[in-house]
Amino acid sequence: MFFSSKKKVAFTYTDYKIQFFRFVDKDVAKGEVIEAPLVGGTVREGLIVDEIVFFDTLKEMVKINHIKGHSVIYTVPDHAVTMRNVEHPEDLHNQSLKEYFELEIGETIHLPFDEPVIDVYDPDPEDQHAILFASNGIEVIKMQQLLNDAGLKPIGADIKSLANLRLAEQIFPSLEDQTTMVVSTLINEMSLSIFSKGHLEFLRFQSIETELTQWQLNETENGFTYTYNGNLADYKMNLMEALAEIGRIMNFYRFSVSKDQRQIEQIILMGDCPENQYIYDMLSSQFELPVFKLDDLKLKQYYPNYNAGHAELLGLALRADPFTQVPLINLMPPLRSARSSNKIGIWAAAILGVLFIAGVAVWNYSLSTDVADLQKENEAKVAALDEANSQLEQLQSSDGDSLEDAVKTIEQLSYPVTPIIAAVNKNLADYNYKTNYEFAETSAKAVIQYETYSELANYIEKIQMNPIFKDVKVNTINTKKPGNENDEVQIDETIDRHIAEIELDLNLTALQEERND
């Protein structure tokens, strides 16, 4: 169970600051907030870019504030979190349920992370449905190790949106009975969560376009604040673009998630964005439903020593509340000691060495005269594929009906490509672009452009549900600046875009069924 130690802290961070919250037992009201600004560029979109600067700041805070040896629970960036409703066998519960889904990853469950970490919340064990939460294991473990190296004892990784919901649950009692959208805003990001009748049903991350270098740090008696030095009208325009997503999500939730059974009944606004009053006014004018704001004045009615920017920290500390309906999630894997890791590495290397030697011996022994025939057959297949891809490139660059001709040419392969192209196009947003395809014997590659990492994660999540794909992987991601005429792939002229190469592992049986239909 989290926070069994008397010495405990909660930890969270954004692109521009680090926060600790030190408290004793369950007396959250008497805790202490410890904050420090981050040097620009240390963290970008929730990802730690400069580990040295981040760790130095972290270690100094631990040392100065005498929290070395404290147990710590930390948050995972919202952009790196995905949530799914999943079905499970009738006789599985608790830890065995998590172990079951860990085995299903890559088989029946496909996630947009190379090394995912998961946890499972099962509100009703009798209905054989649960909620699976997953995150990027590389980032979760990186933070776990940084905290451990700084002298703390990591015991859990929670989700920011869940921490915010936990505090909102205490301050806004209507959250328990009404379908509520909680909007949490920072300077450069916005998180949306939908909570209905005690169940979390939706999570979404949205970037807010702004340059953090244009925000000035102001030190105050109670900490520090930020002031925008640029044209405030430009920033407000970026806020409006982010808020426009809220209406679309409301409709998606009503008609797709709840099948027109529920709709949003109220909005709760949280976060430390300096323009939250403007956001509140915009939400109140756009939607004909109650909008509540958790500002400093409202929070101090319940917790006099804190301000609205401490909401996430308080929500982490409130995990011990026995009456909370918000899921208690832990995405942190067990931390292995360096000594154990070294022993495992040595044994693994030894075993692999033995297996390698044995494998070479078996391989040499089993070689036969038909190797040459197999090589010739393989070369013929490769040549056929190269020729088909070459014809496809020529047709795509021609002025005629290039796409139709390309499809006819590539259809000469052992599987139809039309369903693949249709599946790739179907899930692209209006402002995303595909650039080219490459087809192999049992796989295909597509290159797409997108604006944010969350868009890519959502796209992968949708396309991997198509039965013609066994698996969907992101091979490479590159960022392209606008206006570069020498780029091989032309991108939008006004904004930065990311270019991702996606590899599609094909289900040839399903593709043949598509052809027969």
C-alpha positions in Angstrom: 0.0 0.0 0.0 1.3 3.5 -0.8 2.6 5.8 1.9 3.1 3.2 4.6 6.2 5.1 5.8 5.7 8.2 8.0 8.2 10.2 6.0 6.6 10.8 2.6 6.5 13.2 -0.3 4.5 13.6 -3.4 6.4 14.7 -6.6 5.3 16.2 -9.9 6.8 18.3 -12.6 5.9 20.3 -15.8 8.0 21.8 -18.6 8.8 24.8 -16.4 8.8 23.7 -12.7 9.4 20.9 -10.2 7.2 20.4 -7.1 7.5 18.4 -3.9 4.8 18.1 -1.2 6.0 16.9 2.2 3.4 15.7 4.7 3.0 13.4 7.6 0.5 10.5 7.8 -3.0 11.6 6.6 -2.8 15.2 7.8 -2.6 16.8 4.3 -3.6 20.2 5.6 -0.3 20.6 7.5 2.0 19.7 4.6 4.6 21.8 3.0 5.1 22.6 -0.7 8.6 22.8 -2.1 9.0 24.3 -5.6 11.8 25.2 -8.0 11.7 26.6 -11.5 13.3 24.5 -14.3 15.8 25.9 -16.8 14.1 26.3 -20.2 14.5 23.2 -22.4 15.2 20.8 -19.6 11.7 19.2 -20.1 9.8 19.4 -23.3 6.2 18.2 -23.6 6.7 16.2 -20.4 9.8 14.4 -21.7 13.1 15.0 -19.8 15.5 16.3 -22.5 18.4 17.3 -20.3 18.8 14.7 -17.6 21.9 16.3 -16.1 20.2 19.6 -15.4 17.0 17.9 -14.2 18.9 15.6 -11.8 21.0 18.4 -10.4 17.9 20.4 -9.6 16.2 17.4 -8.1 19.2 16.4 -6.0 19.7 20.0 -4.7 16.0 20.2 -3.6 16.3 16.9 -1.8 19.4 18.0 0.0 18.3 21.5 1.0 14.9 20.4 2.2 16.2 17.4 4.1 13.9 14.9 2.4 16.5 12.2 1.7 15.2 8.7 2.5 11.5 9.8 2.2 9.0 7.6 0.3 7.8 9.3 -2.9 5.0 8.8 -5.3 5.3 10.7 -8.6 3.1 11.5 -11.6 3.4 10.3 -15.2 2.9 13.0 -17.9 -0.6 12.9 -19.3 0.5 12.9 -23.0 2.2 9.5 -22.3 -0.9 7.8 -20.9 -3.5 5.8 -22.7 -6.7 4.2 -21.2 -8.8 1.4 -22.6 -11.8 -0.6 -21.6 -10.9 -4.3 -21.8 -12.6 -7.6 -21.2 -11.1 -10.4 -19.1 -11.9 -14.0 -18.1 -14.4 -14.5 -15.3 -12.0 -16.0 -12.7 -9.3 -13.3 -12.7 -9.0 -10.6 -10.0 -6.5 -8.1 -8.7 -2.8 -9.0 -9.3 -3.6 -12.0 -11.5 -5.7 -9.7 -13.7 -2.7 -7.4 -14.3 -0.4 -10.4 -15.0 -3.0 -11.6 -17.6 -3.0 -8.4 -19.5 0.8 -8.1 -19.4 0.9 -11.4 -21.3 -1.7 -10.1 -23.8 0.3 -7.1 -24.8 1.5 -7.6 -28.3 -0.9 -10.4 -28.8 -4.5 -9.2 -28.4 -3.6 -5.8 -27.0 -1.5 -3.3 -29.0 -0.2 -0.1 -27.3 1.6 2.9 -28.8 4.7 2.3 -26.7 7.7 0.1 -27.3 8.1 -0.8 -23.6 4.7 -0.2 -21.9 4.0 -0.3 -18.2 0.4 -1.0 -17.2 -2.0 -1.2 -14.3 -5.6 -2.4 -14.3 -8.6 -1.0 -12.5 -11.6 -3.3 -12.1 -14.5 -1.4 -10.5 -16.9 -4.4 -10.9 -15.2 -7.8 -10.9 -18.4 -9.6 -11.8 -19.0 -7.9 -15.2 -15.7 -9.1 -16.8 -14.8 -5.6 -17.9 -11.9 -3.5 -16.6 -10.0 -0.4 -17.4 -6.4 -0.7 -18.5 -4.0 2.2 -18.0 -0.7 2.2 -19.8 2.3 4.5 -20.2 5.7 4.8 -21.8 7.8 2.5 -19.6 11.1 4.1 -20.6 10.0 7.5 -19.2 8.4 6.0 -16.1 11.5 4.0 -15.2 13.8 7.0 -16.0 12.0 9.1 -13.4 12.0 6.2 -11.0 15.8 5.9 -11.3 16.3 9.7 -11.0 14.3 9.9 -7.8 16.1 6.9 -6.4 19.6 8.3 -7.3 18.6 11.6 -5.7 18.1 9.7 -2.4 14.4 9.1 -2.3 12.4 5.8 -2.2 10.0 5.6 -5.2 6.9 3.6 -4.3 4.4 4.4 -7.0 3.7 6.3 -10.3 0.2 7.9 -10.5 -1.5 9.7 -13.4 -1.9 13.5 -13.2 -5.5 13.6 -14.3 -6.4 11.1 -11.5 -4.7 13.2 -8.9 -6.7 16.3 -10.0 -9.9 14.3 -10.0 -9.1 13.2 -6.4 -9.0 16.8 -5.2 -12.0 17.9 -7.2 -13.9 15.0 -5.7 -13.5 16.6 -2.2 -14.2 20.2 -3.2 -17.1 19.7 -5.7 -19.5 17.1 -4.3 -21.6 17.1 -7.5 -18.7 15.2 -9.2 -20.0 12.0 -7.6 -23.5 12.2 -9.2 -23.1 14.1 -12.4 -21.1 13.4 -15.6 -18.3 15.9 -15.3 -15.5 17.0 -17.6 -12.5 18.2 -15.6 -10.2 20.6 -17.6 -6.8 21.0 -16.1 -4.7 23.8 -17.8 -1.0 24.6 -17.5 0.9 27.3 -19.5 1.5 25.0 -22.5 -0.8 22.0 -22.1 -4.4 21.0 -21.2 -5.7 17.7 -19.9 -9.3 16.6 -20.2 -10.9 13.8 -18.2 -14.5 12.7 -18.0 -15.8 11.2 -14.7 -19.3 9.7 -14.6 -21.1 8.1 -11.6 -17.9 7.1 -9.9 -16.2 5.9 -13.1 -13.4 7.4 -15.1 -14.5 7.1 -18.8 -12.2 9.3 -20.9 -8.7 10.9 -20.9 -7.2 13.2 -23.4 -4.1 15.4 -23.6 -4.0 18.7 -25.7 -1.0 20.9 -26.3 -1.2 24.7 -26.1 1.1 26.4 -28.6 3.5 28.8 -26.9 7.2 29.5 -26.4 8.2 29.1 -22.7 11.0 31.6 -23.4 8.4 34.3 -23.6 7.2 33.7 -20.1 8.9 35.7 -17.3 9.6 34.1 -13.9 8.4 36.3 -11.0 9.4 35.4 -7.4 6.9 36.1 -4.7 6.6 35.5 -0.9 4.7 32.3 -1.5 6.7 30.9 -4.4 6.8 32.1 -8.0 4.5 33.0 -10.9 4.9 33.5 -14.6 4.0 36.5 -16.8 3.7 36.5 -20.6 6.0 38.9 -22.3 4.7 38.4 -25.8 1.5 39.6 -27.5 -1.2 38.3 -25.1 -3.8 38.3 -27.9 -1.7 35.7 -29.8 -1.5 33.4 -26.7 -5.3 33.8 -26.2 -5.8 32.8 -29.8 -3.8 29.6 -29.1 -6.0 29.0 -26.1 -9.1 29.2 -28.2 -7.7 26.6 -30.6 -7.1 24.2 -27.7 -10.5 24.9 -26.2 -12.2 24.2 -29.6 -11.3 20.5 -29.0 -13.6 20.4 -26.0 -16.8 20.7 -28.0 -15.7 17.9 -30.3 -14.8 15.7 -27.4 -18.2 16.3 -25.8 -19.9 15.1 -28.9 -17.5 12.1 -29.2 -18.2 11.1 -25.6 -21.9 11.4 -26.0 -22.4 9.6 -29.3 -19.4 7.2 -29.5 -18.4 6.4 -25.9 -21.7 6.4 -24.1 -23.8 5.5 -27.2 -26.1 8.6 -26.6 -26.8 7.4 -23.1 -25.0 10.2 -21.2 -23.7 13.7 -21.9 -21.5 16.2 -20.1 -23.5 17.9 -17.3 -20.9 20.2 -15.8 -17.3 21.4 -16.3 -14.6 21.9 -13.6 -11.6 24.1 -14.5 -8.3 23.5 -12.6 -4.6 24.2 -13.1 -2.1 27.0 -12.7 -2.4 28.6 -16.2 -2.1 32.5 -15.6 -5.0 33.0 -18.0 -7.5 30.6 -16.3 -10.0 33.4 -15.8 -10.1 34.0 -19.6 -10.5 30.2 -20.1 -13.3 30.2 -17.6 -15.1 33.0 -19.4 -14.7 31.3 -22.7 -16.1 28.0 -21.4 -19.0 29.8 -19.7 -19.9 31.5 -23.0 -19.5 28.5 -25.3 -21.4 25.9 -23.4 -24.9 26.0 -21.8 -24.0 24.1 -18.7 -22.5 24.9 -15.3 -18.8 25.8 -15.2 -16.9 25.8 -11.9 -13.4 27.1 -11.3 -10.9 25.8 -8.7 -9.0 29.0 -8.0 -7.0 30.1 -5.0 -10.0 31.5 -3.2 -12.0 28.3 -3.6 -9.2 26.0 -2.6 -8.3 28.0 0.5 -11.8 27.3 1.9 -10.7 23.7 2.3 -6.9 24.0 2.4 -5.9 27.5 3.6 -2.2 27.0 3.2 -2.2 26.1 -0.5 -3.1 27.7 -3.9 -4.6 26.3 -7.1 -1.2 25.4 -8.5 -0.8 22.8 -5.8 -3.9 20.8 -6.7 -2.0 17.9 -8.3 0.2 17.5 -5.3 -2.8 17.5 -2.9 -4.5 14.9 -5.1 -1.5 12.6 -4.8 -1.5 12.9 -1.0 -5.2 12.1 -1.0 -4.7 8.6 -2.3 -5.0 7.5 1.4 -8.6 8.8 1.5 -10.7 5.6 2.0 -13.8 7.3 0.5 -12.3 8.2 -2.9 -14.0 6.8 -6.0 -11.1 7.7 -8.2 -9.0 4.7 -9.4 -5.8 4.0 -7.4 -3.3 3.3 -10.2 0.4 2.4 -9.9 2.4 2.3 -13.2 5.8 2.0 -11.6 7.5 -1.4 -12.0 9.6 -2.9 -9.2 13.0 -1.2 -8.8 15.9 -3.5 -9.1 19.2 -2.8 -7.4 22.4 -2.3 -9.4 23.9 -5.5 -7.8 20.9 -7.6 -8.8 20.9 -6.1 -12.3 24.6 -6.9 -12.7 24.2 -10.5 -11.6 21.3 -11.0 -13.9 23.3 -9.4 -16.8 26.3 -11.8 -16.1 24.1 -14.9 -16.1 22.2 -13.7 -19.1 25.4 -13.1 -21.0 26.7 -16.5 -20.1 23.6 -18.3 -21.1 23.4 -16.4 -24.4 27.0 -17.3 -25.1 26.4 -21.0 -24.6 23.2 -20.9 -26.7 25.1 -19.0 -29.4 27.9 -21.6 -29.6 25.4 -24.4 -29.6 23.3 -22.7 -32.2 26.3 -22.2 -34.5 27.3 -25.9 -34.2 23.7 -27.0 -35.0 23.5 -24.6 -37.9 26.8 -25.8 -39.4 25.8 -29.4 -39.0 22.4 -28.9 -40.6 23.5 -27.1 -43.8 22.6 -28.9 -47.0 22.9 -28.6 -50.7 19.5 -26.9 -51.1 20.8 -23.6 -49.6 21.7 -22.4 -53.0 18.2 -23.1 -54.3 16.7 -21.2 -51.3 18.9 -18.3 -51.9 17.9 -18.1 -55.6 14.3 -18.3 -54.7 14.7 -15.5 -52.1 16.6 -13.3 -54.6 13.8 -13.7 -57.1 11.2 -12.6 -54.6 13.3 -9.6 -53.6 13.8 -8.6 -57.2 10.0 -8.9 -57.8 9.3 -6.7 -54.8 11.9 -4.2 -55.8 10.5 -4.0 -59.3 7.0 -3.5 -58.0 8.1 -0.7 -55.6 10.1 0.9 -58.4 7.0 0.9 -60.7 5.0 2.3 -57.8 7.4 5.2 -57.3 7.4 6.0 -61.0 3.7 6.0 -61.2 3.3 8.2 -58.0 5.6 10.8 -59.6 3.8 10.9 -63.0 1.1 13.5 -64.0 -1.6 11.0 -64.9 -3.8 8.8 -62.8 -0.8 7.9 -60.7 -2.5 6.5 -57.6 -4.8 4.3 -59.6 -1.9 3.0 -61.7 0.2 2.4 -58.6 -2.5 0.4 -57.0 -3.0 -1.8 -60.1 0.8 -2.4 -60.2 1.2 -3.3 -56.6 -1.9 -5.5 -56.7 0.4 -7.9 -58.5 1.7 -8.9 -55.1 0.2 -11.8 -53.2 -2.2 -9.5 -51.3 -4.4 -6.5 -52.1 -3.1 -3.1 -51.1 -6.3 -1.1 -51.5 -7.6 -2.0 -48.0 -4.2 -1.0 -46.5 -4.3 2.5 -48.2 -7.9 2.9 -47.2 -7.1 2.0 -43.5 -4.2 4.5 -43.4 -6.3 7.3 -44.9 -9.4 6.6 -42.8 -7.8 7.6 -39.5 -5.9 10.6 -40.6 -7.2 14.0 -39.4 -7.7 16.8 -42.0 -4.5 18.5 -41.1 -2.3 15.3 -41.2 -0.8 14.0 -44.4 0.5 10.8 -45.8 3.5 10.9 -48.1 4.3 7.4 -49.5 4.0 3.7 -49.1 6.4 0.8 -49.3 5.2 -2.8 -49.5 7.0 -6.0 -48.6 6.1 -9.6 -48.5 4.3 -9.6 -45.1 4.4 -6.0 -44.1 4.0 -2.4 -45.4 5.4 1.0 -44.4 3.6 4.4 -44.5 5.0 7.8 -43.8 2.6 10.3 -42.2 2.9 13.9 -40.9 1.3 15.1 -37.7 1.6 18.1 -35.3 1.8 16.6 -31.8 2.9 13.3 -30.2 -0.6 12.8 -28.7 -2.1 12.9 -32.3 0.3 10.1 -33.3 -0.6 8.0 -30.2 -4.3 8.4 -30.9 -3.8 7.5 -34.6 -1.8 4.4 -33.8 -4.5 3.4 -31.3 -7.2 3.6 -33.9 -5.4 2.0 -36.8 -4.2 -1.0 -34.9 -7.9 -2.0 -34.3 -8.2 -2.9 -38.0 -8.1 -6.7 -38.4 -5.9 -6.5 -41.5 -3.0 -5.5 -39.3 -1.4 -7.9 -36.8 0.7 -5.1 -35.3 1.5 -1.4 -35.8 4.9 0.0 -34.9 6.5 3.4 -35.2 10.0 3.0 -36.7 11.3 6.5 -36.8 10.1 10.0 -35.9 11.7 13.2 -37.3 10.9 16.8 -36.9 10.8 19.0 -39.9 10.9 22.8 -39.8 8.7 24.8 -42.3 10.0 26.3 -45.4 12.9 24.0 -46.2 12.8 23.5 -50.0 15.5 20.8 -49.9 13.4 18.4 -47.7 12.6 15.2 -49.4 9.1 15.4 -47.9 7.3 18.7 -48.2 5.4 19.8 -45.1 3.1 22.6 -44.1 4.6 26.1 -44.6 3.5 27.6 -41.4 4.1 25.2 -38.5 6.6 22.5 -37.4 5.6 19.0 -38.2 6.7 15.5 -37.1 7.2 12.8 -39.7 6.8 9.3 -38.6 7.5 6.0 -40.5 4.9 3.4 -39.5 5.4 -0.3 -40.1 2.3 -2.4 -40.6 2.5 -6.1 -39.9 0.0 -7.6 -42.3 -2.7 -10.2 -41.6 -2.5 -11.8 -45.0 -5.6 -14.0 -44.3 -7.7 -11.0 -43.5 -6.4 -9.2 -46.6 -7.3 -12.1 -48.8 -10.8 -12.1 -47.3 -11.0 -8.4 -48.2 -10.1 -9.3 -51.8 -12.7 -12.1 -52.0 -15.4 -9.8 -50.7 
